[in-house]
């Protein structure tokens, strides 16, 4: 019998790679290394009364958000959806979207990427902000373009 214990990943509540992104904190739970790059998973914590990224479209990956706590506000084109804890939001390629936290409590969401293409976006964005090279909106738009993602200027 094969010992498969080395073929899995277990990330505890205090583990994972943490990337500070201004009002958002991304904790990478799966960077694609265990899934042959089919899936990336992160945990986003968004501060109260803060915006997320500019509305954007992914060309090469699906993105999912499971709201663990708080209420996230998703804007898809011109339509607004409030997603309470326990809500799953799935965004296929090409759909313009963004999210924000309009409430007084932090929002925590599990964020998935299939394939894992977008995990590196968060690393690059964190590096750019930490260096002070650009502010969040400018940096986000620039870094998105590296990962088959464009700002949805028709909804800006």
Buried (B, 14 or more C-beta within 10 A) or exposed (E): EEEEEEEEEEBEEEEBBEBEBBBBBBBBBBBBEBBEBEBBBBBBBBEEEBBBBBBBBBEEBBBBBBBBBBBBBBBBEEEEEEBEBEBEBEBEEEBBBBBBBBBEEBBBBBBBBBBBBBBBBBBBBBEBBEEEEBEBEEBBBBBBEEBBBBBBEEBE
